[in-house]
Amino acid sequence: MVEVFVNDIQNSLKNHSYFSALALALALPDICACAEYPEMEDRVGQRYISWYDKYIGQHLRNEDAFAEEPSLSGELVYNLRNTYLHQGSPNVEASKIKKEENQIDRFILVLGDGKIQMLTMNVSVGPANIRMITIDVTFLCGLICEYSLAYYRNNVEKFHFRFNVVTEEELMGENSPLDELPTDADPLGDLSLTKLYGENHTRNFEGNLTQQILTHIKTSKYSQKNTSNTKLSVKSGEKKLGNSKEEQRFRSFFGKVFPEKKYKEKKEQIVGAVLSSETKMGLNNRLMKIMPGEEVKEVLKRLKPYVKDWPGQ
């Protein structure tokens, strides 16, 4: 996945989209640090700086007579990342850099093709020192890309992030990942039921919601009209989970008999339970999964006019 981001950064630089390239480049240490230090998810800044200094910063340290010159440290790059991504300013807030050796007085970003690369200066004016870094955006992006990509290739097993991205050609081609899903699997349908009834649900509708959606994706012409207004449903007896007349009728009924806030908060779960049930007993069982028994009795009491013709007691 890092290869995809690096390729995007390189394409942006070729098209002189420097700010787009910089934004994604500054996110790469975040991605790699997440893989390197998964236990530090509540210390984002610390892991960003630690990863950068370990895998990039150490290659930039001065070991000669100019060792007092400022370095492109992890703390400085993290500061740039925050200022740019959160405030839109590709600059460094010197007051927020804590370590003295990382502090600078002036940071200058050059929009160019990398010829300037990076210049560091430590100018003494009497007892005062003025520390400056001038860096070319193409050089900076290339630097981060090079080491991030090397880290990724050497540590692929540490990257467990979900990356549900494919090209249109891959999606619609003969070997589409959509075709790899077993025909009897319905993860989207199961997800819908889990949200409605909890983990202990049983599949209670005919058809396959996942396959319906995937078929629609592959047959769609990708026009705005086709993709934005599509409503799919799955059949359960003669009731439908979707924008059907049955659902509209029940939603109108619900608004009249359940005005209290506590029921409005569970509206979608109650609506789902009613629309996916065929018998009073089945409705009772589904409601028991989403609310206490005493509440179920009250809900069934109010639903009595609506389900009076249903089988069961």
C-alpha distance (Angstrom), angle and dihedral (degrees) to the residues before:
residue distance angle dihedral
M1 . . .
V2 3.81 . .
E3 3.81 87.8 .
V4 3.81 88.6 60.8
F5 3.80 92.0 53.7
V6 3.80 93.7 44.8
N7 3.79 90.2 50.6
D8 3.82 89.9 52.0
I9 3.80 91.0 49.5
Q10 3.79 92.1 50.4
N11 3.80 91.7 48.6
S12 3.80 90.5 49.6
L13 3.79 91.4 52.0
K14 3.82 91.4 49.2
N15 3.80 88.5 54.2
H16 3.82 91.8 45.8
S17 3.82 90.8 -114.2
Y18 3.77 88.7 143.0
F19 3.78 99.0 161.9
S20 3.81 93.1 50.6
A21 3.79 89.8 50.3
L22 3.79 92.4 47.9
A23 3.81 93.9 50.7
L24 3.80 93.2 53.7
A25 3.81 93.7 40.3
L26 3.81 91.9 54.4
A27 3.82 88.3 53.0
L28 3.83 93.9 56.6
P29 3.84 95.2 79.6
D30 3.82 87.1 51.5
I31 3.80 90.1 55.9
C32 3.80 94.9 45.1
A33 3.80 93.2 43.5
C34 3.79 89.7 53.5
A35 3.81 88.7 57.4
E36 3.82 94.3 43.7
Y37 3.81 97.5 45.1
P38 3.84 108.7 26.0
E39 3.81 90.3 157.6
M40 3.82 90.7 62.8
E41 3.81 97.7 64.1
D42 3.82 90.6 128.5
R43 3.83 91.9 51.5
V44 3.79 102.0 57.9
G45 3.79 96.2 157.6
Q46 3.79 94.3 48.0
R47 3.79 94.3 50.4
Y48 3.83 92.6 44.6
I49 3.82 91.2 54.0
S50 3.81 93.4 41.8
W51 3.80 93.4 51.4
Y52 3.80 94.0 44.6
D53 3.81 94.5 48.6
K54 3.80 91.3 46.9
Y55 3.79 99.1 47.0
I56 3.82 104.7 24.1
G57 3.78 112.7 10.4
Q58 3.80 95.8 58.2
H59 3.80 89.4 62.0
L60 3.81 91.6 56.0
R61 3.80 101.6 49.6
N62 3.78 117.5 119.3
E63 3.77 114.0 -124.7
D64 3.82 98.5 175.2
A65 3.79 136.7 74.3
F66 3.79 90.9 -62.6
A67 3.79 93.1 61.9
E68 3.80 90.8 124.4
E69 3.78 90.5 65.6
P70 3.82 115.1 105.5
S71 3.79 118.3 -95.8
L72 3.79 131.9 -146.7
S73 3.79 91.5 -107.6
G74 3.79 129.9 -179.9
E75 3.78 90.9 -109.5
L76 3.78 91.4 53.7
V77 3.82 94.5 46.7
Y78 3.81 91.1 46.6
N79 3.80 88.1 51.6
L80 3.81 89.7 51.5
R81 3.81 90.1 47.9
N82 3.81 92.1 53.8
T83 3.79 95.6 44.1
Y84 3.80 94.0 47.0
L85 3.81 101.2 39.6
H86 3.81 95.6 39.6
Q87 3.79 102.1 33.9
G88 3.81 103.9 21.8
S89 3.80 92.9 -121.4
P90 3.84 117.0 121.7
N91 3.76 91.8 -148.2
V92 3.79 141.4 100.3
E93 3.79 125.8 -108.3
A94 3.79 99.6 -141.5
S95 3.81 92.9 -168.6
K96 3.82 90.4 65.1
I97 3.81 95.6 54.4
K98 3.80 105.5 99.3
K99 3.81 106.4 -173.5
E100 3.79 113.1 77.6
E101 3.82 94.0 -140.9
N102 3.81 89.9 57.2
Q103 3.79 97.4 48.7
I104 3.79 120.0 111.8
D105 3.79 134.4 -179.8
R106 3.79 98.9 -148.5
F107 3.79 134.6 23.3
I108 3.81 118.9 -170.8
L109 3.80 123.2 -172.2
V110 3.81 115.8 -159.3
L111 3.81 120.2 -154.4
G112 3.78 101.8 -142.1
D113 3.79 146.9 109.7
G114 3.81 96.7 -85.2
K115 3.80 101.2 -90.1
I116 3.80 93.4 121.9
Q117 3.82 93.3 45.7
M118 3.82 105.8 174.1
L119 3.81 134.4 -24.8
T120 3.81 122.1 -170.8
M121 3.80 123.3 -168.9
N122 3.78 136.0 -174.5
V123 3.82 107.5 -173.8
S124 3.81 119.8 -174.6
V125 3.78 116.8 -147.0
G126 3.77 105.9 -179.9
P127 3.80 108.1 -58.1
A128 3.81 91.9 -17.1
N129 3.80 128.4 87.6
I130 3.80 124.2 -151.8
R131 3.79 112.6 -155.9
M132 3.81 119.8 -164.1
I133 3.78 138.7 174.7
T134 3.81 123.0 -164.1
I135 3.78 113.9 -173.9
D136 3.79 134.9 174.6
V137 3.81 113.3 -125.4
T138 3.81 92.6 -136.3
F139 3.80 90.8 52.2
L140 3.82 91.9 47.1
C141 3.79 93.4 48.8
G142 3.80 91.6 45.3
L143 3.79 91.3 49.9
I144 3.79 93.8 52.4
C145 3.81 92.4 42.8
E146 3.80 93.7 50.9
Y147 3.79 96.6 52.8
S148 3.82 95.4 36.6
L149 3.80 91.3 52.6
A150 3.81 91.7 47.3
Y151 3.80 90.5 50.4
Y152 3.79 91.8 48.7
R153 3.79 93.9 50.3
N154 3.80 91.5 48.8
N155 3.82 94.0 45.9
V156 3.80 106.5 33.4
E157 3.80 90.8 137.8
K158 3.83 90.4 65.1
F159 3.81 93.6 60.1
H160 3.79 107.7 88.7
F161 3.80 98.3 154.8
R162 3.80 120.5 132.6
F163 3.78 108.4 -112.9
N164 3.80 106.5 -177.3
V165 3.78 96.4 177.9
V166 3.81 128.0 123.6
T167 3.78 133.1 160.0
E168 3.79 119.3 -104.0
E169 3.81 89.0 -112.2
E170 3.81 91.0 54.3
L171 3.80 92.5 46.1
M172 3.79 95.2 50.5
G173 3.83 98.5 33.5
E174 3.78 131.0 101.5
N175 3.81 93.2 -94.3
S176 3.79 95.3 45.5
P177 3.83 115.6 162.2
L178 3.80 85.4 -129.4
D179 3.81 88.5 69.8
E180 3.81 92.7 55.0
L181 3.81 93.5 69.2
P182 3.83 112.8 101.8
T183 3.80 110.3 -110.4
D184 3.82 92.0 -127.0
A185 3.83 93.5 52.5
D186 3.80 119.1 96.7
P187 3.84 108.2 176.7
L188 3.82 93.9 161.6
G189 3.79 92.2 49.9
D190 3.80 90.5 47.9
L191 3.79 90.4 48.4
S192 3.80 90.7 52.8
L193 3.78 91.8 50.6
T194 3.80 92.2 46.6
K195 3.79 90.3 54.6
L196 3.79 90.5 49.1
Y197 3.80 101.9 41.3
G198 3.80 109.1 11.3
E199 3.78 131.3 -113.3
N200 3.81 96.6 -47.3
H201 3.79 97.0 64.4
T202 3.78 126.3 132.5
R203 3.78 122.0 -143.2
N204 3.77 105.0 -103.9
F205 3.77 107.0 170.6
E206 3.75 135.1 78.3
G207 3.76 121.6 -116.8
N208 3.77 131.8 28.6
L209 3.81 118.4 -83.1
T210 3.81 93.1 -166.4
Q211 3.79 93.4 52.7
Q212 3.80 91.3 47.3
I213 3.79 91.0 54.2
L214 3.80 94.1 44.5
T215 3.81 91.2 48.5
H216 3.78 89.4 50.9
I217 3.81 91.3 50.2
K218 3.78 93.1 51.4
T219 3.81 94.7 45.3
S220 3.79 97.5 40.6
K221 3.80 118.4 108.1
Y222 3.80 88.3 -144.6
S223 3.79 93.4 -121.5
Q224 3.78 116.1 152.3
K225 3.79 89.6 -118.3
N226 3.81 93.1 54.0
T227 3.80 97.6 45.3
S228 3.80 103.1 39.6
N229 3.79 100.8 46.2
T230 3.81 101.1 39.4
K231 3.82 116.7 125.1
L232 3.79 119.1 -174.4
S233 3.78 127.2 -168.8
V234 3.80 139.3 -175.9
K235 3.76 123.5 -139.2
S236 3.79 125.0 -117.9
G237 3.80 108.5 178.1
E238 3.80 102.4 -59.1
K239 3.80 94.9 -29.0
K240 3.78 123.7 90.3
L241 3.77 134.8 -150.7
G242 3.77 97.2 -139.6
N243 3.77 141.9 62.3
S244 3.85 94.4 -45.4
K245 3.80 130.6 145.9
E246 3.80 88.1 -108.8
E247 3.79 90.9 57.6
Q248 3.79 93.1 45.8
R249 3.80 90.5 50.8
F250 3.78 93.1 50.6
R251 3.80 94.3 45.4
S252 3.80 88.5 54.8
F253 3.81 89.5 49.3
F254 3.82 91.3 47.4
G255 3.80 92.8 54.3
K256 3.79 90.7 55.2
V257 3.81 100.3 46.7
F258 3.84 101.7 32.4
P259 3.81 106.9 49.6
E260 3.82 95.3 144.1
K261 3.79 120.4 105.4
K262 3.82 94.3 -125.5
Y263 3.80 90.1 60.9
K264 3.78 94.6 42.2
E265 3.81 88.4 56.7
K266 3.82 89.0 58.0
K267 3.78 95.1 37.5
E268 3.80 97.8 117.6
Q269 3.80 92.3 47.1
I270 3.81 92.2 50.5
V271 3.80 91.9 45.0
G272 3.80 90.1 50.3
A273 3.81 92.0 48.4
V274 3.81 92.6 51.9
L275 3.80 96.4 44.0
S276 3.81 93.4 48.7
S277 3.83 96.5 46.0
E278 3.82 127.8 90.0
T279 3.80 100.6 -178.7
K280 3.80 137.2 37.9
M281 3.79 90.1 -116.5
G282 3.80 91.6 52.0
L283 3.81 90.3 50.0
N284 3.80 90.5 49.4
N285 3.80 91.5 51.9
R286 3.79 92.7 50.2
L287 3.77 93.5 47.6
M288 3.81 90.3 50.3
K289 3.80 88.3 62.2
I290 3.79 94.1 57.4
M291 3.82 104.8 37.2
P292 3.84 143.2 20.1
G293 3.81 120.0 -80.9
E294 3.80 95.1 -107.3
E295 3.79 90.9 54.0
V296 3.81 90.4 48.2
K297 3.81 90.2 56.6
E298 3.80 91.1 52.4
V299 3.81 93.0 46.0
L300 3.82 92.2 49.3
K301 3.79 89.9 48.3
R302 3.80 91.0 55.8
L303 3.81 91.5 42.9
K304 3.79 92.4 53.7
P305 3.83 95.6 99.6
Y306 3.80 90.5 50.4
V307 3.82 97.6 47.7
K308 3.81 98.9 33.4
D309 3.83 92.3 115.3
W310 3.82 94.6 47.0
P311 3.85 119.9 110.9
G312 3.81 117.1 -98.1
Q313 3.75 135.9 33.6
